[in-house]
Amino acid sequence: MIARICRAYRVVGQTFGAWLPALLTVSVFLTLRLGVALGMLVDFALFSRLRQTRIERPIAIVGNPRTGTTLLHRFLVEQRLGAGMALWRMLYPSLALQALLRPFLPILERLSPARHHATAAHATSLTAVETDDAALLFRYCDGLFLYGFLMAWAEPDRYADFDPAHRDTSARDFAWLRAIWRRNLVATGDCRVIAKLFSVGPRLPQFLARFPDARILYLARDPVAAIPSALSLVTGVLDRRFGFWNRPPALRRRYLDRLYRAFVDLLRRFHDDYQAGLIDRSRVLIVPYERLMGDFAALMSEILAFLDIEPTPALLAAIARQADAQRHYQSEHHYDLARFGLDAAQIRRDCAFVYQAFLDPQATTAATVSETRDISLRDALRDKPRALEAGYGHH
């Protein structure tokens, strides 16, 4: 881990010139690691329920970034169908540490890395339910988060260090997730985990081997919309923190090419395992983004049946309200494919397997026509100030 921290430190310093802020971040990270380790040991002495808590029938929401995973994750958690992890609980997973730090959350919020996210793209905070992949970054300074935001800048490319086909950290990662999920169940009083894990896509066989009674909701969205939206989100965070669009064009181009290939690879790995029969299809429900947005009530009926959840009148009312909100939703997230060196035809070619296996051609065609209109309008605005181009939208 120390080697990874040193490599990440060099990348931040060499790419963005932020040597001192990065050094402070490393110091905080190592101090946090020590505090969490001590707190985790104390937890078993202070919280008797922890010893009896088991992870049973966990729900994992899986899919590439910007495919609707956050929307579905937060809706299920808000309806108390299970426990999602708030960002601060991933940073401080020890129950003892949480008890000490809870009064200081307003102060910690002002120092949180979540402040670099544009709220229109992905509203978040320390108390917001977030992707569990962040917990792996906080624990090991590792994973696809680290690659996507930092290590994709490294030369030579270090993608193989994060590719489970070359370096599989599943046993380590899933053991840590089990440990923090147990604590989260104690903290929230829930009995079922609802996780969001985009990094599980290329290693679902390992995940289902570790959690054999898990249920997987796999989100599928037209890559012409999802991939540029994800690139817009990541570069927006980097721009707010480091001035991404002020980096040399060749450096930006290399980084964007690598990140694009990583997003396509995430899609391909799940597809290949799914088509090869390496994933038990009875444990997976494919959730098309178009239905999430336009047929929410009917889709939720299928999801609840898949999860063995009997809807209550209150839940049905919440579904109806959300379905109505989805029908009237207008995204504020604007991005330009050309800005990322992409065009729709290229994405369709590179992701042809997604359309063939998981997407309704009629639905994606309609969505793509709408997307093309938006792109044409944004092309006309491309030379406007960057503030117009850094907006974000629905996740």
Buried (B, 14 or more C-beta within 10 A) or exposed (E): EEEBBEBBBEBBBEBBEBEEBBEEBBEEBBEBBEBBEEBBEEBEEEBEEBEEBEBEBBBBBBBBBBBBBBBBBBBBBEBEBBBBBBBBBBBBBBBBBBBEBEEEBEEBBEEBBBBBBBEBBBBBBBBBBBBBBBBBBBBBBBBBBBBBBBBBBBEEBBBEBBBBEEEEBBEEBBEBBBBBBBBBBBBBEBEBBBBBBBBBBBBBBBBBEBBEEBBBBBBBBBBBBBBBBBBBBBBBBBBBBBEBBEBEEEEBEBBBBBBBBBBBBBBBBBBBBBEEEEBEEEBBBBBBBBBBBBBBEEBBEEBBEBBEBEBEEEBBEBBEEBBEEBEEEEBEBBBBBEBBEBEBEEBBEBBEBBBEBBBBEEBBEBBBEEBEEBBEEBEEEEEEEEEEBBBBBBB
